[in-house]
């Protein structure tokens, strides 16, 4: 029987999300260096996509014999073909933007990006020769390629230079055909050498060269017996989707110690090459490195645009966003301590609009508080030189019992998390490592007090939608709840009991937790809105997430739409729900891409005017709902609920940075005659109005 409901493919949907990031780089109203950052974000996103998602489809094809049912359901060959077609088209957009808009705009502002065809002044010629000889030459390992005999291993994610050369002797003899040879050089950015070389300014102009252009200006010193005819950059991406969910603790630690080398050996899944490369060179490389044609993706002259995160700005802070000073919360600043304020009422922390240092103060003050016996926390992605980790270690060194659950399986952060776990263990912190079969994605911290000595003081907690990471808190939009609510604290103690003892016979009254009550409770909340419509009342749902990919949850939304419930979805990334269908006629989907990353998960149910609002770490993705430990928590305070609803309404009014999702999954920019609303700036102004003392 033909299925009633239809869905977008999750990865095609994701590619359109990433294209929306690229569209932001096209926005000429943005500061120039912010446009470059969006190019870097697009490039970095795409690299991880190939490492993980494309690898998934290739693994399906590789195991077609034993996964025939899955192959029929997913059709990986078809999806891979669609992915390559879309990425190739988007790459043309990308390089057209860079070559024809960004570079001329840099030049117009006296920042000259010199390329392989640029003429150099004597000063710059002398400067780059000095840099090449003293800093670069010793790091190079040039290889002469010989088919079927010399084939170096291509490291994943690194840019290489493929050279077409002739032997100098044959080049000088016109009676002989030139003796063509091919060479390879890896760009040594893994040797603490910048991808971008800043040269001496001349007459108010600032000059910057790609590292590969500096290298190739001195090719005669690298291959002294050859004359270089031309050169082109290439890059190979390998499978990085390692399977380690079922490892027990000791085996998992050992696997993560070796994870870098394991990823380096992954199967190739994308060969990115300069589209100007002649076919004969491309064919030679394909034969030499055994590259299949179905992983070829054409690009521009340069690869690894994620390096543009560090592109030098000699005129900084020009061409960058004006810094927004986070809005402080007067009640917390004026209180004797964070703990005394939270004892009286709940507080909502909204980063980056408000400073993350309130959470750091919460931990630091607890470390010195004589009433505190114990601190428990989770860690998923840790910042470099983490202040959060330092606060927890200080608490342990102050005599507190500190327990930290460290999720080692946070993809691409495994090694950093293992390193910090070892440091915390040395400081006396009780470390609990990953649970077999699931990832712990919940963002939780709890302070437990000595009730015998301090019976009047409550235990307290911070529950967040984002990681306890002070670096990302400056650019990720997240919510966090400070609370001393006894019922939430009771549920949290059960959560940590699950972490520590793997107890299954526990229940949660208010927290929503996958594989306990989360899916069932959301179903009840959706059905309640349907019932309200049947009774002639309003049914309304607002959901904000990073991704919506679980068909069961999408089906519930389709069903609610058919029954007359109005649904607004703010989905930044993957969205398999198809708008514009008969069964989705009451559903609107928007995505917002702006200077900050929209990262919060918010779940609003109208509930006949007595709104129920939940925050949490869980997207409606299969992995989050069925194979992760997540925590979705209610907001009880009426003022805080109104604050969240105000923010959601601002975002739903965005007609500058928001786009709807079209019938193919494409981005359709919102254009209307209403008052211009850029939701992130409007949200910042909202907090300034609300929390800035009168008269300031």
RODOVO-448010 format. One line per field, with one value per residue (C-alpha): residue in one letter; residue number from 1; x, y, z. Coordinates in pm, 1 decimal. Example, Ala and Ser with C-alpha at 12.3 -4.5 7.8 and 13.67 -1.06 7.14 Angstrom:
% residues 2
code	[A/S]
pos	[1/2]
u	[1230.0/1367.0]
v	[-450.0/-106.0]
w	[780.0/714.0]
This chain:
% residues 696
code	[X/X/X/X/X/X/X/X/X/X/X/X/X/X/X/X/X/X/X/X/X/X/X/X/X/X/X/X/X/X/X/X/X/X/X/X/X/X/X/X/X/X/X/X/X/X/X/X/X/X/X/X/X/X/X/X/X/X/X/X/X/X/X/X/X/X/X/X/X/X/X/X/X/X/X/X/X/X/X/X/X/X/X/X/X/X/X/X/X/X/X/X/X/X/X/X/X/X/X/X/X/X/X/X/X/X/X/X/X/X/X/X/X/X/X/X/X/X/X/X/X/X/X/X/X/X/X/X/X/X/X/X/X/X/X/X/X/X/X/X/X/X/X/X/X/X/X/X/X/X/X/X/X/X/X/X/X/X/X/X/X/X/X/X/X/X/X/X/X/X/X/X/X/X/X/X/X/X/X/X/X/X/X/X/X/X/X/X/X/X/X/X/X/X/X/X/X/X/X/X/X/X/X/X/X/X/X/X/X/X/X/X/X/X/X/X/X/X/X/X/X/X/X/X/X/X/X/X/X/X/X/X/X/X/X/X/X/X/X/X/X/X/X/X/X/X/X/X/X/X/X/X/X/X/X/X/X/X/X/X/X/X/X/X/X/X/X/X/X/X/X/X/X/X/X/X/X/X/X/X/X/X/X/X/X/X/X/X/X/X/X/X/X/X/X/X/X/X/X/X/X/X/X/X/X/X/X/X/X/X/X/X/X/X/X/X/X/X/X/X/X/X/X/X/X/X/X/X/X/X/X/X/X/X/X/X/X/X/X/X/X/X/X/X/X/X/X/X/X/X/X/X/X/X/X/X/X/X/X/X/X/X/X/X/X/X/X/X/X/X/X/X/X/X/X/X/X/X/X/X/X/X/X/X/X/X/X/X/X/X/X/X/X/X/X/X/X/X/X/X/X/X/X/X/X/X/X/X/X/X/X/X/X/X/X/X/X/X/X/X/X/X/X/X/X/X/X/X/X/X/X/X/X/X/X/X/X/X/X/X/X/X/X/X/X/X/X/X/X/X/X/X/X/X/X/X/X/X/X/X/X/X/X/X/X/X/X/X/X/X/X/X/X/X/X/X/X/X/X/X/X/X/X/X/X/X/X/X/X/X/X/X/X/X/X/X/X/X/X/X/X/X/X/X/X/X/X/X/X/X/X/X/X/X/X/X/X/X/X/X/X/X/X/X/X/X/X/X/X/X/X/X/X/X/X/X/X/X/X/X/X/X/X/X/X/X/X/X/X/X/X/X/X/X/X/X/X/X/X/X/X/X/X/X/X/X/X/X/X/X/X/X/X/X/X/X/X/X/X/X/X/X/X/X/X/X/X/X/X/X/X/X/X/X/X/X/X/X/X/X/X/X/X/X/X/X/X/X/X/X/X/X/X/X/X/X/X/X/X/X/X/X/X/X/X/X/X/X/X/X/X/X/X/X/X/X/X/X/X/X/X/X/X/X/X/X/X/X/X/X/X/X/X/X/X/X/X/X/X/X/X/X/X/X/X/X/X/X/X/X/X/X/X/X/X/X/X/X/X/X/X/X/X/X/X/X/X/X/X/X/X/X/X/X/X/X]
pos	[1/2/3/4/5/6/7/8/9/10/11/12/13/14/15/16/17/18/19/20/21/22/23/24/25/26/27/28/29/30/31/32/33/34/35/36/37/38/39/40/41/42/43/44/45/46/47/48/49/50/51/52/53/54/55/56/57/58/59/60/61/62/63/64/65/66/67/68/69/70/71/72/73/74/75/76/77/78/79/80/81/82/83/84/85/86/87/88/89/90/91/92/93/94/95/96/97/98/99/100/101/102/103/104/105/106/107/108/109/110/111/112/113/114/115/116/117/118/119/120/121/122/123/124/125/126/127/128/129/130/131/132/133/134/135/136/137/138/139/140/141/142/143/144/145/146/147/148/149/150/151/152/153/154/155/156/157/158/159/160/161/162/163/164/165/166/167/168/169/170/171/172/173/174/175/176/177/178/179/180/181/182/183/184/185/186/187/188/189/190/191/192/193/194/195/196/197/198/199/200/201/202/203/204/205/206/207/208/209/210/211/212/213/214/215/216/217/218/219/220/221/222/223/224/225/226/227/228/229/230/231/232/233/234/235/236/237/238/239/240/241/242/243/244/245/246/247/248/249/250/251/252/253/254/255/256/257/258/259/260/261/262/263/264/265/266/267/268/269/270/271/272/273/274/275/276/277/278/279/280/281/282/283/284/285/286/287/288/289/290/291/292/293/294/295/296/297/298/299/300/301/302/303/304/305/306/307/308/309/310/311/312/313/314/315/316/317/318/319/320/321/322/323/324/325/326/327/328/329/330/331/332/333/334/335/336/337/338/339/340/341/342/343/344/345/346/347/348/349/350/351/352/353/354/355/356/357/358/359/360/361/362/363/364/365/366/367/368/369/370/371/372/373/374/375/376/377/378/379/380/381/382/383/384/385/386/387/388/389/390/391/392/393/394/395/396/397/398/399/400/401/402/403/404/405/406/407/408/409/410/411/412/413/414/415/416/417/418/419/420/421/422/423/424/425/426/427/428/429/430/431/432/433/434/435/436/437/438/439/440/441/442/443/444/445/446/447/448/449/450/451/452/453/454/455/456/457/458/459/460/461/462/463/464/465/466/467/468/469/470/471/472/473/474/475/476/477/478/479/480/481/482/483/484/485/486/487/488/489/490/491/492/493/494/495/496/497/498/499/500/501/502/503/504/505/506/507/508/509/510/511/512/513/514/515/516/517/518/519/520/521/522/523/524/525/526/527/528/529/530/531/532/533/534/535/536/537/538/539/540/541/542/543/544/545/546/547/548/549/550/551/552/553/554/555/556/557/558/559/560/561/562/563/564/565/566/567/568/569/570/571/572/573/574/575/576/577/578/579/580/581/582/583/584/585/586/587/588/589/590/591/592/593/594/595/596/597/598/599/600/601/602/603/604/605/606/607/608/609/610/611/612/613/614/615/616/617/618/619/620/621/622/623/624/625/626/627/628/629/630/631/632/633/634/635/636/637/638/639/640/641/642/643/644/645/646/647/648/649/650/651/652/653/654/655/656/657/658/659/660/661/662/663/664/665/666/667/668/669/670/671/672/673/674/675/676/677/678/679/680/681/682/683/684/685/686/687/688/689/690/691/692/693/694/695/696]
u	[0.0/132.8/238.1/9.4/280.3/597.2/931.7/1244.7/1566.2/1751.9/2084.9/1942.8/1762.7/2092.3/2266.4/2001.1/2060.9/2433.1/2352.0/2163.0/2493.3/2653.9/2375.3/2475.9/2826.8/2665.5/2500.1/2685.4/2537.2/2747.4/3096.6/3346.7/3529.4/3200.0/3121.9/3456.7/3363.7/3042.2/3250.0/3464.7/3157.6/3013.5/3341.6/3388.3/3028.7/3069.8/3392.7/3221.9/2921.2/3141.0/3333.1/3015.3/2700.6/2846.6/3042.3/2712.6/2578.1/2903.6/2902.9/2552.3/2669.1/2976.5/2757.9/2476.5/2466.0/2372.6/2173.7/1946.5/1631.1/1804.6/1941.8/1592.0/1454.2/1728.9/1854.2/2205.0/2327.7/2049.4/2110.2/2486.1/2417.4/2184.9/2441.9/2720.6/2497.3/2392.2/2741.1/2891.5/2631.8/2687.1/3066.6/3023.4/2826.6/3095.1/3392.4/3207.7/3135.2/3493.1/3659.6/3422.0/3297.6/3513.8/3857.7/3761.4/3602.8/3921.0/4123.2/3891.5/3974.0/4350.4/4381.3/4541.3/4523.5/4808.4/4764.7/4971.6/4945.1/5024.9/5338.1/5547.9/5749.3/6124.0/6051.4/5790.6/5999.8/6285.2/6049.2/5875.8/6209.7/6334.8/6014.6/6030.1/6391.6/6380.4/6028.2/5874.7/6132.8/6231.2/5866.9/5808.6/5820.2/5788.3/5707.3/5754.8/5448.8/5497.3/5184.0/5163.9/5500.8/5500.2/5166.6/5188.7/4906.3/4677.9/4584.7/4221.7/4130.9/4477.1/4542.7/4800.7/4961.9/4968.3/5238.0/5281.1/5652.8/5904.4/6260.0/6479.4/6705.7/6415.5/6257.9/6575.4/6585.2/6327.6/6378.0/6237.8/5890.6/5894.4/5935.5/5623.0/5635.0/5392.2/5476.2/5293.6/5348.2/5141.2/5068.9/5235.4/4962.8/5003.5/5350.8/5228.1/5268.6/4987.1/4785.1/4812.9/5143.2/5125.1/5369.2/5511.9/5253.9/5338.0/5180.1/4894.5/4813.8/4823.9/4938.0/4852.9/4952.3/4824.1/5090.6/5069.0/5143.4/5453.9/5566.3/5509.5/5706.2/6005.1/5923.3/6271.3/6416.8/6179.2/6217.5/6554.5/6577.7/6240.8/6058.6/5702.5/5447.1/5145.2/5004.8/4663.1/4536.6/4352.1/4207.8/4083.1/3818.6/3798.1/3535.5/3541.8/3218.3/3371.4/3152.6/3226.2/2887.3/2901.7/3248.1/3278.4/3473.3/3832.3/3798.5/3639.4/3926.2/4176.3/3981.0/3970.9/4344.8/4387.0/4104.0/4319.6/4511.2/4187.6/4025.8/4332.2/4288.9/3920.1/3793.5/3800.5/3460.1/3538.9/3818.8/3803.5/4000.8/4053.5/3807.4/4070.1/4282.6/4326.0/4158.4/4487.9/4622.6/4299.0/4300.5/4663.3/4580.2/4272.2/4475.8/4765.7/4552.4/4277.6/4013.5/3667.3/3483.1/3178.9/3370.3/3496.7/3381.6/3501.3/3614.6/3818.1/4186.5/4199.4/4052.5/4008.1/3826.1/3768.4/4114.5/3946.9/3843.7/4200.7/4236.3/4439.1/4263.7/4532.0/4261.7/4078.3/3819.8/3712.2/3506.8/3393.3/3074.2/3054.8/3087.1/2765.2/2822.3/2617.4/2327.6/2367.6/2093.6/2072.5/1911.2/2198.9/2461.6/2309.3/2250.1/2487.8/2562.3/2423.0/2306.3/2110.5/1933.4/1840.6/1714.9/1440.9/1337.1/1424.6/1642.2/1679.7/2018.9/2012.3/2354.6/2518.0/2279.6/2358.6/2698.8/2789.6/2997.6/2684.4/2718.6/3090.3/3008.8/2744.8/3012.5/3289.1/3073.0/2951.5/3315.9/3371.8/3027.8/3054.0/2692.9/2772.7/2868.0/2854.8/2852.8/2740.8/2768.0/2778.0/3030.1/2977.2/3200.8/3467.2/3634.3/4013.0/4155.4/3807.4/3703.6/3418.8/3663.3/3885.1/3588.1/3501.0/3863.1/3873.9/3563.5/3725.9/4043.7/3828.3/3701.4/3372.7/3267.2/3254.3/3114.8/3135.2/2988.0/3214.1/3075.2/3376.6/3176.9/3116.6/3223.8/3547.8/3588.3/3665.9/4036.1/3983.7/3718.1/3945.0/4229.7/4013.5/3866.8/4219.8/4299.5/3980.6/4052.8/4396.5/4226.5/4014.6/3695.4/3495.3/3471.0/3196.9/3266.8/3030.9/2746.0/2746.6/2503.2/2404.4/2551.3/2478.4/2386.6/2207.8/2352.8/2316.2/2485.8/2356.6/2467.7/2376.8/2386.1/2437.8/2074.6/2166.1/2369.6/2178.6/1816.5/1686.7/1903.8/1789.9/1980.1/2017.0/2069.7/2145.1/1984.0/2087.1/2010.5/2378.3/2719.4/2900.0/3153.4/3244.4/3382.4/3070.6/2853.3/2980.6/2829.7/2561.8/2209.2/2109.7/1893.5/1976.7/1759.7/1887.8/1644.0/1599.5/1258.1/1235.0/1054.8/1306.6/1592.6/1433.7/1413.4/1774.0/1892.0/1724.7/1902.6/2243.5/2146.3/2095.9/2440.0/2616.2/2436.3/2255.9/1931.4/1636.9/1363.3/1340.5/1080.7/1068.7/775.6/872.8/1186.2/1139.5/1401.4/1432.7/1347.3/1164.5/890.6/998.3/829.4/512.3/485.3/531.5/260.8/27.5/101.4/32.3/-288.2/-400.4/-379.9/-587.9/-850.1/-865.0/-938.6/-1213.6/-1374.8/-1375.0/-1071.0/-732.7/-467.7/-119.2/235.8/574.9/879.7/1234.8/1509.5/1833.7/1689.8/1359.2/1419.8/1217.2/922.1/711.8/727.6/672.5/365.3/220.7/267.7/109.6/-187.1/-223.3/-214.5/-491.1/-701.1/-662.1/-374.0/-158.9/210.8/512.9/848.8/1185.1/1427.3/1782.9/1915.3/1770.5/1393.6/1230.1/880.0/736.1/540.8/284.4/106.0/-259.0/-160.0/82.1/-130.9/-134.6/242.1/491.7/866.2/1134.9/1509.3/1715.7/2082.7/2256.3/2567.5/2493.5/2418.1/2057.4/2113.5/1834.6/1556.3/1221.9/884.8/572.1/216.5/-69.0/-273.7/-587.2/-390.2/-207.4/106.8/338.5/696.0/992.5/1359.4/1623.7/1907.4/1697.6/1625.9/1356.4/1616.7/1616.3/1950.3/1831.0/1499.0/1612.8/1989.8/2090.4/2034.9/1871.9/1702.1/1402.1/1287.4/979.7/978.6/728.9/786.9/525.5/760.5/1025.8/765.9/658.3/1021.4/1066.1/740.0/846.6/1172.3/989.8/748.2/1039.5/1196.3/869.8/847.7/1194.4/1181.3/1553.3/1742.7/1460.4/1365.1/1086.8/1144.7/1018.7/864.5/1208.9/1363.2/1518.9/1541.1/1284.4/1365.0/1076.1/966.8/674.1/570.5/574.2/812.3/1168.1/1263.0/1610.3/1538.7/1883.3/1933.2/1569.9/1625.7/1934.7/1739.7/1460.5/1702.7/1854.6/1510.8/1412.4/1728.3/1897.0/1816.9/1606.1/1812.2/2122.1]
v	[0.0/344.2/548.0/839.6/1075.1/1183.2/1308.5/1480.0/1278.9/1397.7/1456.5/1640.8/1860.6/1917.6/2022.1/2290.1/2409.2/2437.2/2622.9/2872.8/2926.8/2995.4/3241.9/3436.1/3470.2/3619.6/3896.8/4214.2/4403.4/4192.8/4299.3/4150.8/3928.8/3789.5/3681.3/3501.7/3326.9/3198.4/3054.5/2884.8/2750.8/2617.7/2444.8/2296.6/2173.1/2003.8/1833.4/1673.7/1583.0/1380.9/1224.1/1101.9/1103.6/1016.1/742.7/601.0/555.6/407.8/159.6/53.8/-9.1/-194.8/-429.6/-459.5/-840.0/-843.8/-519.4/-576.4/-461.8/-143.9/-81.6/-107.1/128.8/394.5/360.5/484.3/494.1/734.5/953.9/966.9/1075.9/1352.8/1459.8/1491.1/1681.0/1930.1/1971.9/2026.6/2296.5/2459.9/2449.0/2654.9/2909.4/2900.8/2966.8/3218.0/3412.3/3393.0/3472.2/3739.2/3911.7/3846.8/3887.7/4210.4/4344.6/4271.3/4444.4/4746.0/4777.7/4753.6/4388.5/4209.2/3830.1/3736.6/3420.9/3204.0/3460.1/3774.3/3975.9/4028.2/4332.6/4281.6/4335.6/4060.0/3828.2/3856.0/3819.2/3501.2/3344.3/3404.4/3257.6/2959.6/2871.9/2930.7/2810.0/2599.9/2400.7/2167.6/2065.6/1953.9/1591.6/1603.3/1278.9/1187.5/988.0/672.0/476.6/132.1/190.0/505.4/597.1/796.2/779.6/1084.9/1211.3/1301.3/1668.1/1789.4/1994.8/1859.9/2013.0/1792.4/1907.2/1844.4/1864.4/1786.3/1665.5/1968.5/1782.0/1667.1/2012.9/2162.3/1916.0/2019.7/1693.9/1481.5/1467.4/1621.4/1362.0/1435.0/1353.6/1415.8/1518.0/1568.3/1804.3/1815.9/2169.2/2165.7/2338.1/2062.9/2203.6/2523.5/2711.8/2950.6/2887.8/3261.2/3448.8/3820.4/4028.8/4374.4/4651.5/4884.2/5229.2/5150.2/4817.6/4491.4/4177.2/3816.0/3493.0/3139.8/2907.8/2688.6/2988.2/3067.5/2706.1/2689.5/3009.6/2797.7/2469.2/2464.3/2417.0/2124.9/1934.1/2068.4/1837.6/1935.6/2231.2/2276.3/2320.1/2369.3/2269.8/2212.2/2151.8/1836.0/1701.9/1362.0/1316.7/982.5/799.4/918.8/759.5/516.1/262.4/242.2/270.1/-81.6/-58.6/-100.8/157.7/29.7/-82.0/252.1/447.3/240.1/290.4/667.6/678.5/541.2/736.1/984.3/711.1/516.1/814.4/872.7/522.5/556.2/472.3/761.0/919.3/1252.8/1360.3/1737.4/1874.9/2201.2/2200.5/2370.7/2058.0/1892.9/1555.3/1377.2/1486.5/1397.2/1051.8/997.5/1086.8/864.1/570.2/636.6/671.0/429.0/700.8/596.8/841.1/847.0/1031.5/1311.4/1662.9/1961.5/2268.7/2584.1/2666.3/2648.6/2399.7/2387.0/2716.4/2632.1/2788.1/3125.0/3124.9/3252.5/3469.8/3773.9/4108.0/4379.2/4643.3/4470.9/4544.6/4692.3/4457.4/4258.0/4253.2/4513.4/4335.0/4303.5/4339.3/4068.0/4202.6/4138.5/4022.2/4279.5/4043.3/3798.5/4074.4/4233.0/3911.1/3803.2/3495.3/3300.9/3035.9/3279.5/3421.7/3078.1/2977.5/3239.3/3189.8/3037.9/3226.4/3182.7/3236.7/3317.7/3304.8/3478.4/3767.0/3723.3/3628.2/3262.3/3364.9/3328.9/2952.9/2970.6/3175.0/2917.2/2644.0/2854.9/2972.9/2618.3/2506.4/2744.2/2708.2/2513.9/2396.4/2211.4/1844.8/1733.3/1853.0/1639.2/1738.7/1612.6/1711.7/1660.7/1908.9/2090.9/2421.5/2446.7/2544.0/2503.0/2729.0/2486.8/2199.9/2423.7/2514.2/2148.0/2061.9/2351.2/2210.1/1867.1/2020.6/2214.0/1885.2/1854.7/1521.7/1587.2/1342.8/1421.1/1211.5/1255.8/1149.1/1016.2/946.7/1314.2/1294.5/1481.0/1576.3/1228.6/1288.0/1628.3/1482.4/1190.9/1432.8/1650.8/1343.7/1232.7/1578.5/1581.7/1232.0/1345.5/1629.6/1378.4/1396.0/1076.1/1025.4/818.7/735.3/669.5/423.1/125.2/165.3/528.9/877.1/1103.3/1436.2/1595.0/1922.3/1903.9/2034.0/1982.3/2106.4/1892.0/2036.6/1900.8/1895.1/1800.2/2115.0/2340.6/2218.7/2553.5/2547.7/2373.7/2170.5/2353.5/2278.9/2423.7/2252.6/2366.3/2330.6/2370.3/2248.2/2376.1/2544.2/2908.1/2942.4/2827.7/3020.0/3336.9/3237.5/2969.4/3076.4/2857.3/2865.6/2745.9/2721.3/2784.1/2622.5/2490.0/2335.8/2023.5/1813.0/1888.2/1821.3/1488.0/1388.1/1497.0/1276.8/986.1/1084.1/1074.1/746.7/609.9/735.4/594.9/263.6/208.6/169.5/105.4/91.3/467.2/715.7/1082.5/1299.9/1626.0/1563.4/1405.3/1136.8/910.7/543.7/639.5/888.8/1148.5/1023.4/920.6/1255.8/1457.7/1243.7/1331.3/1701.8/1694.1/1494.5/1744.1/2022.7/1806.4/1756.2/2130.1/2192.0/1928.1/2116.6/2438.1/2587.7/2694.6/2432.7/2571.2/2432.1/2599.6/2375.3/2500.6/2247.6/2189.2/1891.9/1713.6/1369.1/1104.2/989.0/890.8/1243.5/1397.8/1176.5/1307.3/1663.1/1576.4/1423.2/1728.0/1953.8/1750.1/1795.3/2174.0/2237.3/2531.8/2446.3/2673.9/2503.0/2678.9/2415.7/2525.1/2214.9/1881.3/1883.1/1581.4/1725.8/1839.9/2166.2/2257.1/1921.0/1864.2/1690.6/1970.9/2270.7/2402.9/2371.9/2649.4/2573.8/2842.7/2837.0/3127.1/3172.6/3478.0/3584.0/3345.1/2974.5/2898.1/2598.9/2596.6/2338.5/2481.5/2305.9/2521.6/2387.7/2639.5/2417.3/2638.9/2943.8/2774.8/2721.2/2428.6/2508.2/2273.9/2332.3/2070.7/1911.1/1677.3/1729.4/1510.0/1296.8/917.5/919.9/1169.0/1001.5/639.3/608.2/905.1/1012.4/1353.8/1579.5/1795.1/2003.8/2216.3/2587.6/2660.4/3029.5/3239.8/3531.8/3303.3/3127.8/3464.5/3554.3/3235.3/3295.2/3653.5/3526.2/3265.5/3529.3/3756.4/3469.9/3384.8/3750.0/3749.7/3869.6/3940.4/3625.3/3369.7/3153.8/2905.6/2559.0/2502.4/2197.3/2051.9/2147.9/2465.4/2793.7/3059.9/3394.7/3560.1/3882.2/4082.6/4441.5/4412.5/4600.2/4473.4/4224.9/4072.4/3833.9/3810.1/4185.3/4224.3/3963.8/4146.4/4473.2/4289.5/4186.4/4534.0/4685.4/4424.6/4404.7/4744.1/4950.0/5258.7/5570.9/5389.4]
w	[0.0/-92.5/210.3/289.1/410.7/229.3/358.7/232.0/241.7/551.2/375.5/77.1/331.5/512.3/189.9/136.6/492.6/418.0/96.9/312.1/497.5/159.7/78.8/389.9/244.6/-65.6/137.3/39.0/336.4/575.6/683.1/441.0/689.8/818.3/462.8/459.0/784.3/631.3/346.5/611.9/793.2/467.6/382.6/730.7/739.9/402.3/508.0/809.2/594.4/361.6/648.0/817.7/605.9/266.4/443.2/568.9/214.7/89.1/376.2/272.7/-83.1/37.6/244.6/-9.4/14.0/382.6/384.5/85.4/269.6/385.5/34.6/-111.9/151.8/131.3/-230.5/-145.4/-507.0/-600.5/-295.8/-360.3/-716.7/-591.9/-332.0/-588.3/-830.7/-562.3/-416.5/-761.6/-837.7/-498.4/-547.3/-864.3/-658.8/-391.8/-618.7/-833.1/-515.2/-392.4/-724.7/-853.9/-538.3/-231.9/-390.3/-576.4/-256.6/-61.2/-331.6/-324.9/46.0/-15.0/91.1/-203.1/-216.6/-447.3/-655.5/-888.2/-1173.6/-970.9/-1034.1/-722.1/-627.4/-561.2/-188.7/-179.9/-396.3/-147.7/150.9/35.5/-62.3/290.8/438.8/204.5/283.1/659.8/749.2/473.5/276.0/560.5/614.6/255.6/144.2/-235.8/-416.2/-780.5/-884.3/-1084.4/-1169.2/-1007.1/-838.7/-624.8/-470.0/-142.6/108.4/89.0/433.7/485.2/470.7/361.6/50.9/-191.7/-499.7/-808.9/-1050.2/-1420.8/-1507.0/-1776.6/-1732.7/-1800.1/-2043.2/-2261.9/-2245.5/-2391.7/-2684.4/-2949.9/-3143.4/-2862.1/-2713.6/-2365.1/-2090.8/-1880.3/-1509.9/-1223.1/-869.0/-539.5/-245.9/73.7/198.5/545.1/747.3/1010.7/1092.9/1261.8/935.2/852.6/538.3/471.6/448.0/526.2/324.4/378.8/313.4/24.1/-23.1/215.8/47.4/241.9/62.0/152.8/-24.7/1.7/139.6/-173.3/-396.3/-192.5/-226.6/-600.2/-661.2/-553.8/-725.8/-882.6/-532.8/-464.6/-793.4/-918.1/-1218.9/-1360.0/-1506.4/-1379.5/-1657.6/-1432.0/-1096.4/-938.4/-585.3/-479.5/-156.3/-43.1/227.6/407.0/607.5/971.0/1090.1/1336.1/1513.6/1885.1/2055.1/2195.0/2350.6/2725.4/2922.4/2897.7/2535.4/2445.2/2603.0/2407.6/2083.6/2134.5/2201.1/1849.8/1690.6/1496.4/1320.1/1259.2/1089.1/872.7/728.8/639.0/291.1/36.8/-24.8/-195.7/-426.1/-464.2/-757.0/-944.2/-1234.6/-1451.9/-1430.0/-1772.2/-1805.4/-1871.7/-1530.7/-1356.1/-1518.5/-1412.9/-1051.4/-1053.4/-1179.0/-942.9/-629.9/-742.3/-729.3/-846.5/-1071.3/-843.0/-569.2/-794.9/-702.3/-904.4/-713.5/-757.4/-747.1/-366.8/-119.3/258.6/291.1/656.7/699.0/635.5/1000.1/1052.9/743.7/861.8/882.0/883.3/937.8/1224.7/1362.6/1028.3/810.9/1116.0/1319.1/1589.4/1922.2/2120.3/2492.4/2669.6/2874.4/3244.9/3481.2/3764.7/4017.5/3986.8/3998.9/4307.3/4500.4/4777.2/4571.4/4278.6/4520.2/4737.4/4430.2/4292.1/4636.6/4591.3/4226.7/3890.9/3642.5/3269.2/3104.6/2732.1/2569.7/2389.6/2464.1/2834.2/2977.1/3030.8/3331.0/3548.4/3508.1/3592.4/3903.7/3996.0/3997.7/4152.2/4440.7/4502.4/4523.8/4816.2/4980.3/5311.8/5273.8/4949.4/4984.0/4626.1/4264.5/3972.1/3606.1/3248.7/2982.2/2608.8/2424.2/2625.7/2538.5/2509.0/2849.1/2989.0/3277.5/3348.3/3399.6/3615.5/3836.3/3884.7/3969.3/4218.5/4384.9/4417.3/4556.5/4807.2/4948.3/4761.6/4618.3/4243.4/3989.5/3619.2/3340.4/3036.1/2699.7/2512.0/2196.3/2104.1/1738.0/1656.3/2025.9/2157.4/2221.2/2387.3/2617.9/2711.8/2788.6/3013.8/3183.3/3274.5/3415.9/3622.5/3750.9/3870.9/4060.0/4252.1/4047.7/4011.1/3634.2/3472.5/3110.4/2821.0/2855.9/2615.3/2326.4/2386.3/2392.0/2686.9/2530.6/2829.5/2967.3/3343.9/3659.2/4013.3/4355.7/4657.9/5008.2/5359.7/5478.7/5835.1/5892.8/5651.4/5646.4/5514.7/5199.6/4882.1/4628.2/4298.5/3932.4/3593.0/3293.9/2947.7/2579.4/2487.8/2595.3/2903.7/2680.3/2733.5/2379.7/2192.6/2439.7/2269.8/1935.9/1999.7/2096.5/2390.0/2700.6/3049.4/3359.8/3712.6/3953.8/4305.7/4228.3/4446.1/4186.1/3911.1/4153.6/4246.4/3880.4/3826.4/4111.0/3934.8/3614.1/3781.3/3950.9/3601.6/3495.3/3801.1/3850.7/3517.5/3709.1/3476.9/3739.7/3779.1/3663.6/3579.3/3676.3/3503.8/3297.9/2956.3/2887.8/2579.1/2633.5/2951.9/2869.2/2610.7/2292.6/2478.9/2659.2/2340.6/2182.4/2470.3/2434.0/2058.0/2107.9/2370.7/2109.6/1871.7/2145.6/2207.1/1837.7/1841.8/2130.5/1928.1/2099.6/1968.7/1898.6/1849.6/1869.9/1825.6/1799.9/1764.1/1694.3/1510.2/1325.3/1258.1/1113.7/1298.8/1080.2/1383.1/1526.8/1182.9/1133.8/1460.2/1333.6/997.2/1180.8/1406.8/1101.0/936.9/1251.0/1241.4/1483.7/1371.8/1391.0/1354.7/1317.5/1347.7/1219.7/1150.8/976.9/865.6/814.8/650.5/694.4/361.4/375.7/112.8/114.9/198.5/520.8/615.9/518.6/877.8/920.6/853.2/852.6/871.8/924.9/1054.8/962.3/1105.2/1294.7/1585.1/1552.7/1650.3/1878.9/2138.8/2145.6/2258.9/2271.3/2317.2/2349.0/2376.7/2611.1/2605.1/2714.6/3004.1/2800.5/2858.1/2762.7/2763.5/2685.5/2625.6/2437.1/2219.2/1853.0/1699.0/1526.2/1549.6/1729.4/1993.0/2058.7/2075.3/2121.8/2336.7/2691.3/2660.3/2908.8/2817.2/3111.9/3186.7/3262.1/3540.9/3616.6/3430.9/3366.9/3221.1/3007.0/2870.1/2797.9/2594.7/2407.6/2332.9/2180.6/1971.8/1838.8/1745.0/1551.3/1378.0/1265.7/1105.9/745.3/705.0/799.7/790.9/496.9/442.3/299.2/-55.0/-220.2/-302.3/30.5/-108.0/82.7/-5.7/151.9/331.2/164.2/294.8/351.4/728.6/952.7/904.6/1176.8/1204.7/1490.7/1648.6/1671.6/1780.1/2054.2/2173.2/2191.5/2375.0/2649.6/2666.1/2719.3/2975.1/3185.5/3154.4/3466.2/3397.6/3343.7/3214.6]
